[in-house]
């Protein structure tokens, strides 16, 4: 099935001939979040144009970030979980002749993968949509057409044919770029930099010095706002297997002065191994992913690593040409650090020998010198949406003993608040880098309004979404981007289906479509993705089904249990419901639950639920009946 495209030739004022295309959904940015948006919309039968500035798809995941940043795996399901199952299938087949299954083990149940494998899987997910997704690579966004505060079209330029524009008209647009380029071009309000401590009363906002893993700011932490962008870095892949290894060459723009604090760490004897300067993360096929390391609280080492602070501050709002300059600076710096550790005469021989074990992987990015084609943009613009997430959303609240219940939840955040440094290392503050901290929090839900810009209709932003700087650094993980992208794709479908703007989509239906595909909108540590009542308990979890973070699906309910839970659910739906009479500790049976639902104005299913009338309901049975009733 091909996209229904209206193609005509238009002579522009400059005489350049352009195409005009029409489609249901336009997704700008083939990042994992953008791919999830496109696939989710296509699965609902929508036609999608997926536009990408680069000549490849997958964003940073196909460029080296292949160790999924997710601590509690029950926090992200849906398309991301399906992606991990494909990884497992890939390495199961890859290892089929090796009974030890080494790569299947190293893929960590699908949560670690080689960059080229991730890219291959993303292509498969797109290609399976029977032509409903048209992929448009190597195109630059040049114009956003807004009429009556509604985004109606974009103009794209083929980077291989400068000057020739394609106008694309869509019914809904999704900005899945890391930088929020489409949202900004359309006039949506956005933020860059850091809020001050006082704006949202966030304990860790603004200028801050902290030891990694602690919670208390150190002296010198003013909490003041600034325009700083946290440091980026590359996520290289390296190997020590001789036949697969490519030597690392000295960059032409190598500047030894960049590494003066690393050399100080080495001279002092505090750093004696490569792995104390740069993180090595084991991956399948005896590869390792590199990441910048933080100053460890016990040693203060490394003072500096792959993170290059300050040189990227203008990236979020920069032109493509300026971003290319920043990319080159980062590549030279990051490769230069590895080369220094392998070759500089001031590095002890044993440390140089340790570093020289590593080389680029010959089967990763072979057309690009075996280095990633994109730098890791940890943060770009952040739109101002209908809802703003802050650090305070990660605080449990009484009486439920969990973070605020969000009836419009479309995703869950569980990763710690994890911003990287905003300033280069300052010897006046040994053992820390300004702006870098890592603070745990309770899992919290992401309401739909976070991806809906305040003042522009027809647009969703599941990547450059509405958060404070601190909150964004818990949300900014690729699994979460995929979950938000999936929600955006389904929301785009519902906006078209219901003929409403994206800010008016029926969120309960959106949530139902998400959870029926094992999407997570409520964190439960004990609810498997394949549990028969998964969808029901997820959907009701956004309506305060349970306190705490356990689903306890097999819990047998008393009448009191039932009316307390139903009362919370109805309150979340804006309904008042008086406590029924009768003994509290008697068992709850389904005929009485049916009666309660009728009293609340619902029509329970006409059929019996296959449970004995006198049998005591378990929580999963209760949830299934209530969910089926409310979603009729």
Residue pairs with C-beta under 8 A, 6 or more apart in sequence:
1 130
1 131
1 132
2 131
3 21
3 23
3 47
3 48
3 49
3 131
3 132
3 134
4 22
4 23
4 47
5 21
5 22
5 23
5 134
6 20
6 21
6 22
7 19
7 20
7 21
8 19
8 20
9 17
9 18
9 19
10 17
10 18
10 20
10 167
11 17
12 18
12 165
14 163
16 163
16 164
16 165
17 164
18 155
18 164
18 165
18 166
18 167
19 166
19 167
20 166
20 167
20 168
20 169
21 49
21 166
21 167
21 168
21 169
22 168
22 169
22 170
23 47
23 48
23 49
23 134
23 168
23 169
23 170
24 41
24 46
24 47
24 48
24 170
24 171
24 172
24 492
24 493
24 496
25 37
25 38
25 41
25 46
25 47
25 48
25 49
25 170
25 171
25 172
25 173
25 174
25 489
25 492
25 493
25 496
26 48
26 49
26 51
26 154
26 168
26 170
26 172
26 173
26 174
27 34
27 37
27 38
27 41
27 48
27 49
27 50
27 51
27 173
27 174
27 176
27 489
28 34
28 51
28 141
28 154
28 173
28 174
28 175
28 176
28 177
28 181
28 182
29 51
29 52
29 53
29 59
29 175
29 176
29 177
29 178
29 181
29 182
29 463
30 38
30 50
30 51
30 52
30 54
30 56
30 57
30 58
30 59
30 122
30 135
30 137
30 176
31 58
31 59
31 60
31 61
31 176
31 177
31 178
31 463
31 481
31 485
32 58
32 59
32 61
32 80
32 122
32 478
32 481
32 482
32 485
33 59
33 176
33 462
33 463
33 478
33 481
33 482
33 484
33 485
33 488
34 50
34 52
34 59
34 174
34 176
34 177
34 463
34 485
35 50
35 57
35 58
35 122
35 125
35 126
35 482
35 485
36 78
36 79
36 80
36 481
36 482
36 483
36 485
36 486
36 489
37 48
37 174
37 176
37 460
37 462
37 485
37 486
37 488
37 489
37 492
38 48
38 50
38 126
38 129
38 133
38 489
39 79
39 125
39 126
39 129
39 133
39 486
39 489
40 79
40 485
40 486
40 487
40 488
40 489
40 490
40 493
41 48
41 489
41 490
41 492
41 493
42 48
42 129
42 132
42 133
42 489
43 129
43 489
44 489
44 490
44 493
44 497
44 513
45 132
45 493
46 132
46 489
46 492
46 493
46 496
47 132
47 133
47 134
48 129
48 132
48 133
48 134
48 489
49 133
49 134
49 136
49 168
49 170
50 57
50 126
50 133
50 134
50 135
50 136
51 136
51 139
51 141
51 154
51 156
51 168
52 135
52 136
52 137
52 138
52 139
53 138
53 139
53 140
53 141
53 159
53 177
53 320
54 137
54 138
54 373
54 374
55 137
55 138
55 373
56 62
56 119
56 137
56 373
57 119
57 122
57 123
57 126
57 135
57 137
58 115
58 118
58 119
58 122
59 178
59 374
59 478
60 178
60 235
60 372
60 374
60 376
60 377
60 478
61 115
61 118
61 122
61 478
62 115
62 116
62 118
62 119
62 122
63 115
63 235
63 365
63 372
63 373
63 374
63 376
64 115
64 234
64 235
64 236
64 237
64 289
64 290
64 372
64 376
65 235
65 289
65 376
65 478
66 112
66 113
66 114
66 115
66 118
66 235
66 237
66 283
66 289
67 111
67 112
67 281
67 283
67 289
67 291
68 84
68 111
68 112
68 477
68 478
68 479
69 415
69 477
69 478
69 479
70 76
70 111
70 414
70 415
70 477
70 479
71 414
71 415
71 416
72 414
72 443
72 523
72 525
73 111
74 520
74 523
74 524
74 525
74 526
74 527
74 528
74 529
75 412
75 413
75 414
75 443
75 520
75 523
76 411
76 412
76 479
76 480
76 482
76 483
76 520
77 483
77 517
77 518
77 519
77 520
77 529
78 482
78 483
78 486
78 514
78 517
78 518
78 519
78 520
79 125
79 482
79 483
79 485
79 486
79 517
79 519
80 478
80 479
80 482
80 483
80 486
81 518
81 529
82 518
83 110
83 121
83 125
83 482
84 109
84 110
84 111
85 110
86 110
86 121
86 124
86 125
87 107
87 110
87 111
87 112
87 113
87 117
87 118
87 121
88 104
88 107
88 109
88 110
90 113
90 117
90 120
90 121
91 101
91 103
91 104
91 106
91 107
91 284
92 101
92 104
94 103
94 104
94 284
95 101
95 102
95 103
95 104
102 284
103 284
103 285
106 112
106 282
106 283
106 284
106 285
107 113
107 284
112 281
112 282
112 283
112 284
113 121
113 283
113 284
114 237
114 283
114 284
114 285
114 287
114 364
115 237
115 364
115 365
115 372
116 363
116 364
116 365
117 284
126 133
126 135
136 156
138 158
138 159
138 160
139 156
139 157
139 158
139 159
139 166
140 156
140 157
140 159
140 320
141 154
141 155
141 156
141 181
141 182
141 185
142 154
142 155
142 156
142 157
142 165
143 154
143 155
143 165
143 185
144 151
144 153
144 154
144 182
144 185
144 186
144 187
145 151
145 152
145 153
145 154
145 155
145 167
146 152
146 186
146 187
146 456
149 455
149 456
149 457
150 456
150 457
150 458
150 501
151 173
151 182
151 186
151 456
151 457
151 458
151 459
152 169
152 170
152 458
153 167
153 168
153 169
153 170
154 167
154 168
154 170
154 173
154 182
155 165
155 166
155 167
155 168
156 165
156 166
156 168
157 163
157 164
157 165
157 166
158 164
158 166
170 458
171 458
171 492
171 495
171 496
172 458
172 459
172 460
172 491
172 492
172 495
172 496
172 502
173 182
173 186
173 458
173 459
173 460
174 459
174 460
174 461
174 462
174 485
174 488
174 489
174 492
175 181
175 182
175 183
175 459
175 460
175 461
175 463
175 464
176 461
176 462
176 463
176 481
176 485
176 488
177 380
177 463
177 464
178 377
178 380
178 463
178 464
179 315
179 316
179 317
179 377
179 380
179 381
179 464
180 188
180 190
180 316
180 380
180 381
180 382
180 383
180 461
180 463
180 464
181 381
182 459
182 461
183 190
183 381
183 383
183 453
183 456
183 459
183 461
183 464
184 190
184 317
184 381
186 453
186 456
186 459
187 455
187 456
188 383
188 384
188 453
188 454
188 455
188 456
188 459
188 461
189 383
189 384
189 453
189 454
189 455
190 381
190 382
190 383
190 384
190 464
191 381
191 382
191 383
191 384
191 469
192 227
192 229
192 316
192 317
192 380
192 381
192 382
193 225
193 226
193 227
193 228
193 229
193 469
194 205
194 206
194 207
194 225
194 226
194 227
194 228
194 422
194 435
194 469
195 202
195 205
195 206
195 225
195 468
195 469
195 470
196 205
196 206
196 223
196 224
196 225
197 203
197 205
197 206
197 223
197 224
198 223
199 205
199 225
199 468
200 388
200 390
200 391
200 392
200 468
201 392
202 390
202 391
202 392
202 468
202 470
203 215
203 217
203 391
204 210
204 217
204 391
204 417
204 437
204 439
204 470
205 223
205 225
205 391
205 468
205 469
205 470
206 221
206 222
206 223
206 224
206 225
206 226
207 221
207 222
207 223
207 224
207 226
207 422
207 434
207 435
208 217
208 221
208 223
208 434
208 435
208 437
209 217
209 218
209 219
209 220
209 221
209 429
209 432
209 434
210 216
210 217
210 218
210 221
210 432
210 436
210 437
210 439
211 218
211 295
211 297
211 431
211 432
212 294
212 295
212 296
212 297
212 432
212 436
212 437
212 438
213 297
213 438
214 297
214 437
215 439
217 223
218 429
218 432
220 429
226 422
227 313
228 310
228 313
228 422
228 423
228 435
229 312
229 313
229 314
229 315
229 316
229 379
229 422
230 309
230 378
230 379
230 419
230 420
230 421
230 422
230 435
230 469
230 473
231 292
231 307
231 308
231 309
231 310
231 312
231 378
231 420
231 421
231 422
232 307
232 308
232 312
232 315
232 330
232 375
232 376
232 377
232 378
233 291
233 292
233 305
233 306
233 307
233 308
233 330
233 334
233 375
233 376
233 420
234 290
234 306
234 330
234 331
234 334
234 371
234 372
234 375
234 376
235 289
235 290
235 291
235 372
235 376
236 289
236 290
236 334
236 338
236 360
236 371
236 372
237 283
237 287
237 288
237 289
237 290
237 360
237 361
237 364
238 280
238 287
238 288
238 290
238 358
238 359
238 360
238 361
239 245
239 285
239 286
239 287
239 288
239 358
239 359
239 360
239 361
240 286
240 288
240 357
240 358
240 359
241 286
244 285
244 286
244 361
244 362
244 363
245 358
245 359
245 360
245 361
245 362
246 359
246 360
246 361
246 362
246 370
247 359
247 360
248 335
248 338
248 339
248 342
248 358
248 359
248 360
249 335
249 339
250 336
250 339
250 343
251 331
251 332
251 335
251 336
251 339
252 332
253 328
253 329
253 332
253 336
254 332
254 336
254 339
254 340
255 332
255 333
255 336
256 340
256 344
258 333
258 336
258 337
259 304
259 336
259 337
259 340
261 303
261 304
261 425
261 427
262 271
262 277
262 302
262 303
262 304
262 305
262 337
262 340
262 341
263 344
263 346
263 347
264 303
265 271
265 276
265 277
265 301
265 302
265 303
266 272
266 346
266 347
266 348
266 351
267 346
270 299
270 300
270 301
271 277
271 301
271 302
271 351
272 348
272 350
272 351
273 351
273 354
274 280
274 341
274 351
274 354
274 355
274 357
274 358
275 354
276 293
276 301
276 302
277 293
277 301
277 302
277 305
277 337
277 341
278 290
278 291
278 292
278 293
278 302
278 305
278 306
278 337
278 338
278 341
279 290
279 291
279 292
279 293
279 305
280 288
280 289
280 290
281 288
281 289
281 290
281 291
282 288
283 289
287 361
287 364
288 358
290 306
290 338
291 306
292 305
292 306
292 307
292 420
293 302
293 305
293 306
294 305
294 420
294 433
294 436
294 438
295 301
295 302
295 303
295 431
295 432
295 433
295 436
297 431
299 431
300 430
300 431
300 432
303 425
303 430
303 433
304 424
304 425
304 433
305 337
306 334
306 337
307 420
307 421
307 433
308 329
308 330
308 333
308 334
309 420
309 421
309 422
309 423
309 424
309 433
309 435
310 422
310 423
310 424
311 326
311 329
311 330
311 333
312 326
312 330
314 322
314 326
315 322
315 323
315 326
315 377
315 380
316 379
316 380
316 381
317 381
318 326
326 375
327 374
327 375
330 375
331 371
331 375
335 371
338 355
338 358
340 347
341 347
341 351
341 352
341 355
342 352
342 355
342 356
342 358
343 352
344 352
347 355
360 369
360 370
360 371
361 370
362 370
364 370
365 371
365 372
365 373
378 419
378 420
378 473
378 476
379 419
379 469
379 472
379 473
379 476
380 464
381 464
382 464
382 465
382 466
382 467
382 468
382 469
382 472
383 453
383 454
383 461
383 464
383 465
383 466
384 453
384 454
384 466
385 449
385 450
385 451
385 452
385 453
385 454
385 461
385 465
385 466
386 448
386 449
386 450
386 452
386 453
386 454
386 466
386 503
387 447
387 448
387 449
387 450
387 452
387 466
388 450
388 466
388 467
388 468
389 413
389 446
389 450
389 466
389 467
389 468
389 471
389 472
389 475
390 467
390 468
390 470
390 471
391 417
391 441
391 468
391 470
391 471
393 403
393 404
393 444
393 471
394 403
394 413
394 417
394 441
394 442
394 444
394 471
394 474
395 403
395 441
395 442
396 402
396 403
396 442
397 403
397 404
399 547
400 544
400 546
400 547
400 548
401 547
401 548
402 442
402 443
402 547
402 548
402 549
403 442
403 443
403 444
403 445
404 444
404 445
405 445
405 542
405 543
405 544
405 572
406 444
406 445
406 446
406 447
406 542
407 447
407 507
407 542
407 543
407 572
407 573
408 447
408 448
408 449
408 507
408 511
408 542
409 445
409 446
409 447
409 448
409 511
409 521
409 522
409 541
409 542
410 446
410 447
410 448
410 451
410 483
410 484
410 487
410 507
410 510
410 511
410 514
410 521
411 445
411 446
411 480
411 483
411 484
411 487
411 519
411 520
411 521
412 443
412 444
412 445
412 446
412 480
412 483
412 520
412 521
412 522
412 523
413 443
413 444
413 445
413 446
413 474
413 475
413 480
414 443
414 474
414 523
415 474
415 475
415 477
415 480
416 438
416 439
416 440
416 441
416 474
417 437
417 438
417 439
417 441
417 470
417 471
417 473
417 474
418 437
418 438
418 473
418 474
419 435
419 436
419 437
419 469
419 470
419 473
420 435
420 436
421 433
421 434
421 435
421 436
422 434
422 435
422 436
423 433
423 434
423 435
424 433
425 433
426 434
441 474
442 549
443 523
443 549
445 521
445 522
445 523
445 542
446 475
446 480
446 484
448 487
448 491
448 505
448 507
448 510
449 466
449 503
450 465
450 466
450 467
450 484
451 460
451 461
451 462
451 465
451 466
451 484
451 487
451 488
451 491
452 460
452 461
452 466
452 502
452 503
453 459
453 460
453 461
453 466
457 501
457 502
457 503
458 501
458 502
459 502
460 488
460 491
460 492
460 502
461 488
462 481
462 484
462 485
462 487
462 488
463 481
463 484
463 485
465 472
465 475
465 484
467 475
483 519
483 520
486 514
486 517
486 519
487 510
487 514
487 519
490 510
490 513
490 514
491 502
491 505
491 510
492 502
494 500
494 505
494 506
494 509
494 510
494 513
495 501
495 502
495 504
495 505
498 504
498 505
498 506
508 539
508 630
508 631
511 521
511 538
511 539
511 542
512 535
512 539
512 631
514 521
515 521
515 534
515 535
515 538
515 539
516 535
518 529
518 530
518 534
518 535
519 538
520 538
521 538
521 539
521 541
521 542
522 537
522 538
522 541
522 542
522 545
523 549
524 537
524 538
524 541
524 546
524 549
524 550
524 551
525 549
525 550
526 550
526 551
526 552
526 553
527 534
527 537
527 538
527 551
527 553
528 534
531 537
531 553
531 620
532 620
532 624
533 553
533 620
533 621
533 623
533 624
535 627
536 620
536 623
536 624
536 626
536 627
536 628
537 545
537 551
537 553
537 619
537 620
537 623
539 627
539 631
540 569
540 623
540 626
540 627
541 551
542 572
543 568
543 569
543 572
543 573
544 568
544 569
544 571
544 572
545 565
545 568
545 569
545 623
546 552
546 565
546 619
551 619
552 619
553 618
553 619
553 620
553 623
554 618
554 619
554 620
555 561
555 618
555 619
556 587
556 616
556 617
556 618
557 565
557 587
557 588
557 616
557 617
557 618
557 619
557 622
558 584
558 585
558 586
558 587
558 588
559 580
559 582
559 583
559 584
559 585
559 586
559 587
559 588
559 592
560 584
560 585
561 588
561 619
562 588
562 592
562 593
562 596
562 617
562 622
563 579
563 580
563 596
565 619
565 622
566 577
566 593
566 596
566 597
566 600
566 626
567 577
567 579
569 626
570 576
570 577
570 600
571 577
573 630
575 600
575 601
577 596
577 599
577 600
580 596
580 599
587 616
587 617
588 616
588 617
588 622
589 613
589 614
589 615
589 616
589 617
590 608
590 609
590 611
590 613
590 615
590 617
590 621
590 625
591 613
593 604
593 617
593 622
593 625
593 626
594 604
594 625
597 603
597 604
597 625
597 626
597 629
598 604
602 629
602 630
602 632
603 629
603 632
604 625
604 629
605 625
605 628
605 629
605 632
609 621
609 624
609 625
611 617
611 621
617 625
